Amino acid sequence: MATGLAQATTYYVATTGNDSNPGTEAAPFLHVSKGAAAAHAGDTVIVMNGTYGSEGQLANLNTVGAVVTMTNSGTPGNPITIEAQTRGGVILDASSSALSPLGCYGAWSYFDLSYASYVVIQFCNLWSRPMRDGATLSAEMLHRYPKARGRGTRSIGAACSRGRR
């Protein structure tokens, strides 16, 4: 008799991947956003060592402006986990050489978790550049949402922010 329980899946992302791939270890996705979109409760996204850019996302008042917007949620016993292959081996860089209409070099932040809960992001370095006028805000978006946690995750640099220095 079937119980209806789905088996958790592990997806892989690599700087040498392709978003047309199935996200397996042998054929990983290219973008963290693709792995995050594929993941559901209980799934894990392994981000292979390397530096991952802003995927063309720029801070904008009319859009979320994060590189990865999580829309799927985990559950209390089965969170979605996004983790680096090795501790500190992954840099998630929300900055860009392109200047947004708001004066930011890149996205607001790497992750927007406002639409999801029970998401664990661990062992990644989050990095971004300040606004052109020097305004900065620490890239701690993970800690704004009580049902998201960052384990061993460090912020380096500053996320784009308006009105805060």
N, C-alpha and C positions, 0 to 999 in steps of 0.2 A: 504494500500500500504506500503510495506516494505521500510524503508529508508536506510538500510544497515549499520546502526550504531550499533556497538557492545557495549554491556554493560560491564562496568568496573568490574573486578574481584578482590576480596581480597583474598590473599593467606596467610597462616600462617606457621611459622617455630617455632619449639620447640626443646629443648634439649632431649625431650622424644619422638620425632616424628620418622617417617620412610620415606625415600625417595620414597617408593612404595605407600605411601598414596596420596590422591588427593590434599593435601595442604589446607584442610578446618580447621576451628577452632577445630572441634572434632577429626580430623585426619590430623595433621600438617605434613609438611616435616621435616626432621632432619637437613638438611644443608641449609645455607643461599644461597649457589650457586644454589641449586635446585629451591628455590623460585624465585631467580633472573632470572633464565633461563625460568621459566614459565610466568613471567610478560611481558606484552606488554603495549603500550601506554594507560594511564589512570588507570592501575592496581596499587594495593598497596600490598606490602609484609609486614605483621606485624611479627616482630621478638619478640617472647615471652621472658620474662626476663630470663637471664642466661648468661653463658659464652660459646662462640662458637669458636672452635679451627681452626687450619689451614687446616683442611680437607686433610692433607698429602701433601700439596703444599710446595715446596721448591724453593728458588730463583735459577734461572738457566739461563745461557746465551741463551739457545736454545728454551726456552719457556717463556711465559708471566711471570709466577712465582707469580701471585697474587692468593689469595684464590678464589675470585669471579671476573670473567671477564665478564663484561656486554656486550652483543652483540645485545640485543634488545634496541631500543630507544623509548622514549616518544615523544610527540609533544609539541609545546609551550603551548597549552591549556590543555594538558593531559600528564603530565610527568609520568614516572614510579617512584613510591615512595617506598622506603625501610625505615621502621621506627621501632623504639623500641616500645614495648608494653607500657612501661612507661619511661619517661625521665630518662636517666642514668641507667636503669635497665638491659641494654644489654652491654656486653663486647665482641667485635669482636677481637679475639687474633690471629694475623698472625704468632706468634712465634711458635717454636717447640723445642723439645729436640734434634731433629735430626739436624746435621750440613750439610748444603748444600755444593756442590763442590766449591762454591764461598766464603765459610767461614761465611755463615749466618745461624742463628738459625731460620729457618722458611722461609716464603715467603717474596717477595719484599714488599708487602703491602696487605691489605685486599681486596681492590677494584681496578680493572683496568677499567677505564672508557674511554679509548682511542678509543674504537670501538662503543661507544654509545653516545647519547646526550639526554638532557632533562631527567636527572635522579636526583632525590632528595633523599638524605640519611640523615635521621634526628634522633636526640636524642640517638645516639649510641656512645659508647666509643671505639675508635680504639687503640689497644695495640699491640706492638711487641718488640722484644729484639734486642739489638745491635749485630753487627758482633763480632766475637771472638776476634778481635784485638781492640775492643772498638770504632770503627768508628760508627757514628750514623747519621741519617737523620730523621727529623721529618716526621711522617706519614701523610702528608698533600696532598696526591695524588688527593684528591677531588678538591682542589683549583687550580690545573693545567689546568683544562678543563673548559672553560667559560660556557658551557651549562650544567654543573653539579653543584649542590649546596649541601652544607652540612649545615643543620640547627640544631643548638644545638649539633653538633657533636664535640667531643673532641678527640685529639690524646694524648695517654699516652705511654711513652717509645719512641722507635725509630724503624724505618723501616730499612730493610737491604739496604745498598747502597755500591757501589764500588767507590772508589776514592774521597769520600767526608768525611770530619771529622767535 
